[in-house]
Amino acid sequence: MRLHREGNTIMLTTALALLVINGLAYYFLFAGNTTAIVLMAVVSLVLFALVVQFFRVPNRALTIHDRQVVAPADGTVVVIEETEETEYFKERRRQISIFMSPLNVHVNRNPVTGIVKYFRYYPGKYLVAWHPKSSTENERTTVVLETKNGIQVLFRQIAGAMARRIVWYVKEGEPVEQGSEMGFIKFGSRVDVYVPLNAKVKVKLGDKMQGGVSVLAELPE
């Protein structure tokens, strides 16, 4: 396991802030009170550990398959439905949504190998991730990848109530590999994936996903 570079500044700032707070408490609030000093140190270590775990990147054997769409994020499948995709396709697609809790790994990965045909970033609100309007009103990105067979898969990073920054590493026109890092949502949220209606969905509601490993759907030949 390693720690993601997106967390370097936050982890360093948190560590310094906790050291200063503990130092001030030691000299001005709890001088001579060993129990209080130890308790505050323990609480600080727990808080720091929680921040660090947000940025962990576990080692995984990634799923690589031309016809399979892998989960772009860790989390729980909360939506599987046929819906109208109104931004890019402007037609019916199968939507699969993954909710990322604050305890999940927050790295986002490319669900298929292909070319980035479309990318947009939208600033927006921070509604809770399960709110019906979060897909269209929250801070988000939209990415469309086209496979070598010409099939297009759209996915969105959507910020939630806790998330305040979405990071992405893709650009229109560039090739990407399945399972490679495409971005990061700090402190969790949700990712929506849109596949063709004739794709075979391989998950069900409530399933736990591993980004880059779990298979969401199988594309038609």
QUIDAGI-V600647 format. One record per residue. N is the residue number from 1. RES is the residue in three letters. SS is DSSP state (2 for helix, 1 for strand, 0 for the rest). PHI is phi in whole degrees, -180 to 180 (* if undefined). Layout:
((N/RES/SS/PHI) (N/RES/SS/PHI))
This chain:
((1/MET/0/*) (2/ARG/1/-131) (3/LEU/1/-106) (4/HIS/0/-75) (5/ARG/2/-62) (6/GLU/2/-65) (7/GLY/2/-96) (8/ASN/2/-56) (9/THR/2/-66) (10/ILE/2/-64) (11/MET/2/-65) (12/LEU/2/-65) (13/THR/2/-62) (14/THR/2/-63) (15/ALA/2/-62) (16/LEU/2/-65) (17/ALA/2/-62) (18/LEU/2/-67) (19/LEU/2/-64) (20/VAL/2/-64) (21/ILE/2/-61) (22/ASN/2/-67) (23/GLY/2/-65) (24/LEU/2/-64) (25/ALA/2/-64) (26/TYR/2/-63) (27/TYR/2/-87) (28/PHE/2/-116) (29/LEU/2/-110) (30/PHE/0/-117) (31/ALA/0/-55) (32/GLY/0/86) (33/ASN/0/-96) (34/THR/2/-61) (35/THR/2/-61) (36/ALA/2/-67) (37/ILE/2/-64) (38/VAL/2/-65) (39/LEU/2/-62) (40/MET/2/-66) (41/ALA/2/-64) (42/VAL/2/-65) (43/VAL/2/-60) (44/SER/2/-64) (45/LEU/2/-65) (46/VAL/2/-64) (47/LEU/2/-61) (48/PHE/2/-66) (49/ALA/2/-62) (50/LEU/2/-65) (51/VAL/2/-66) (52/VAL/2/-62) (53/GLN/2/-65) (54/PHE/0/-60) (55/PHE/0/-111) (56/ARG/1/-76) (57/VAL/1/-129) (58/PRO/0/-71) (59/ASN/0/-75) (60/ARG/0/-141) (61/ALA/0/-87) (62/LEU/0/-73) (63/THR/0/-86) (64/ILE/0/-124) (65/HIS/0/-158) (66/ASP/0/-60) (67/ARG/0/-101) (68/GLN/1/-98) (69/VAL/1/-104) (70/VAL/1/-95) (71/ALA/0/-63) (72/PRO/0/-80) (73/ALA/0/-155) (74/ASP/0/-75) (75/GLY/1/143) (76/THR/1/-116) (77/VAL/1/-71) (78/VAL/1/-117) (79/VAL/1/-142) (80/ILE/1/-139) (81/GLU/1/-159) (82/GLU/1/-85) (83/THR/1/-149) (84/GLU/1/-87) (85/GLU/1/-91) (86/THR/0/-99) (87/GLU/0/-87) (88/TYR/0/-117) (89/PHE/0/-72) (90/LYS/0/56) (91/GLU/1/-159) (92/ARG/1/-73) (93/ARG/1/-142) (94/ARG/1/-95) (95/GLN/1/-101) (96/ILE/1/-126) (97/SER/1/-116) (98/ILE/1/-119) (99/PHE/1/-91) (100/MET/1/-101) (101/SER/0/-82) (102/PRO/0/-60) (103/LEU/0/-92) (104/ASN/0/-81) (105/VAL/0/-65) (106/HIS/0/-104) (107/VAL/1/-69) (108/ASN/1/-109) (109/ARG/1/-126) (110/ASN/0/-69) (111/PRO/0/-76) (112/VAL/0/-143) (113/THR/0/-87) (114/GLY/1/172) (115/ILE/1/-108) (116/VAL/1/-75) (117/LYS/1/-86) (118/TYR/1/-156) (119/PHE/1/-147) (120/ARG/1/-144) (121/TYR/1/-115) (122/TYR/1/-127) (123/PRO/0/-68) (124/GLY/0/-177) (125/LYS/1/-82) (126/TYR/0/-132) (127/LEU/0/-68) (128/VAL/0/-57) (129/ALA/0/-62) (130/TRP/0/-90) (131/HIS/0/-66) (132/PRO/0/-56) (133/LYS/0/-94) (134/SER/2/-63) (135/SER/2/-67) (136/THR/2/-117) (137/GLU/2/-117) (138/ASN/1/-81) (139/GLU/0/-57) (140/ARG/1/-165) (141/THR/1/-125) (142/THR/1/-125) (143/VAL/1/-128) (144/VAL/1/-118) (145/LEU/1/-109) (146/GLU/1/-111) (147/THR/0/-76) (148/LYS/0/-64) (149/ASN/0/-90) (150/GLY/0/85) (151/ILE/0/-85) (152/GLN/1/-107) (153/VAL/1/-123) (154/LEU/1/-106) (155/PHE/1/-144) (156/ARG/1/-125) (157/GLN/1/-88) (158/ILE/1/-126) (159/ALA/1/-72) (160/GLY/0/-115) (161/ALA/0/-65) (162/MET/0/-89) (163/ALA/0/-71) (164/ARG/0/-132) (165/ARG/0/-159) (166/ILE/1/-105) (167/VAL/1/-119) (168/TRP/1/-138) (169/TYR/0/-125) (170/VAL/0/-109) (171/LYS/0/-138) (172/GLU/0/-57) (173/GLY/0/92) (174/GLU/0/-93) (175/PRO/1/-81) (176/VAL/1/-134) (177/GLU/0/-103) (178/GLN/0/-56) (179/GLY/0/87) (180/SER/0/-73) (181/GLU/1/-68) (182/MET/1/-110) (183/GLY/1/172) (184/PHE/1/-156) (185/ILE/1/-114) (186/LYS/0/-71) (187/PHE/0/72) (188/GLY/0/85) (189/SER/1/168) (190/ARG/1/-155) (191/VAL/1/-128) (192/ASP/1/-105) (193/VAL/1/-123) (194/TYR/1/-118) (195/VAL/1/-119) (196/PRO/0/-59) (197/LEU/0/-63) (198/ASN/0/-91) (199/ALA/0/-75) (200/LYS/1/-92) (201/VAL/1/-72) (202/LYS/0/-109) (203/VAL/0/-128) (204/LYS/0/-134) (205/LEU/0/-56) (206/GLY/0/91) (207/ASP/0/-65) (208/LYS/1/-93) (209/MET/1/-105) (210/GLN/0/-115) (211/GLY/0/-58) (212/GLY/0/82) (213/VAL/0/-121) (214/SER/0/-69) (215/VAL/1/-94) (216/LEU/1/-85) (217/ALA/1/-158) (218/GLU/1/-116) (219/LEU/0/-79) (220/PRO/0/-66) (221/GLU/0/-73))
